Amino acid sequence: MNKLLNMEVFVAIVEQQGLAAAAKAINMSAASVTLKLQELERHYGVKLLQRTTRKIALTEAGERFYPLCLQTLANITEVESSLFAEKTHLEGNIKISAPKDLGRQHLLPLLDSFLARHPKIVPQITFSDSVLGIYETKLDLVLRYGTLKDSQLVSRKLATSRRVLCASPAYLACHGQPTHPEDLKQHACLGMLRKSESLTRWSFLKGDVVQDILIKPSRLSNDGEVIRQWALEGAGIALKSQLDIQPDLNAGKLVLLLEDYRQSFSSHDLATGSDLHLLYPNRDHQPSRIKILIEEIVRYFEKRTLPTGQ
């Protein structure tokens, strides 16, 4: 039995002073209205209404039940109004983590637009190129390249991407262009630091053959944006996410290298891919502010797919 619906029917009968009038007011058949009233009376084991050919009258039990129904329905309406208002007047903190380069290029402008519409939301942003524990750090949302196996997290793919070798035209004019992964040993390579580990073993896949090259970095940083800037300045060859440097490629500021190879920081990364994902805890009741930001992030990256064939 749907108690709330039956209460609404009962209130309508009392207010309209009749079953037929109540049925018309709430757009329900007279037979259904009669059935709902009978369900209530059977459930509580009391008569709620005295019906005559001309009018209805509340019984003693009905007199007690009617104001309780009004209060219950009013409470439900108040709760619903509060929840709907939460969707339009969002407030509270949202803790977000993203890779440094991606965060500065994409997350910050996205959040500027979002916060202009929801000024009472307070973002707490952590930029890190290391994988942070989402539960240990109490993060709400994490943007990450590649896949992360955790059955307790929801993972939504935001964009297709891949790791690519790149350098500036100025660097290539001075040092030449590598034609084979082994050539990188003779070039200035820009190394990535992750949790104090140097990612100096770069992996290349062509056909079924994986080749690992141990580079000798000319510079190292734990900040992907710094490495991108070094590459733009002509300091060396970088291994970057294509999503991070696509504007530079479009503008001719950077050039892709060894395009007939798949490239990454390890053979494991080659196998799992480097697509961009949004991760968040698998919660039954996600706050509205987080739900709406999730959809905002998804829509943002839907408009930023890589060129066909990349």
Buried (B, 14 or more C-beta within 10 A) or exposed (E): EEEEBBBBBBBBBBEBEBBEBBBBBBEBEBEEBBBBBEBBBEEEEBEBBEBEEEEBEBBEBBEEBBEEBBEBBEEEEEEEEEEEEBEEEBEBEBBBBBBBBBBBBBBBEBBEEBBEEBEEBEBEEBBBBEBEEBEEEEBBBBBBBBBBEBEEBBBEEBBBBBBBBBBBEEBBEEBEBBEEBEBBEEBBBBBBBEEEEEBBEBBBBEEEEBBEBEBEBBBBBBBBBBBBBBBBEBBBBBBBBBBBBBEBBEEEBBBBBBEEBBBBBBBEBBEBBBBBBBBBBEEEEBBBBBBBBBEBBBEBBEEBEBEEEB
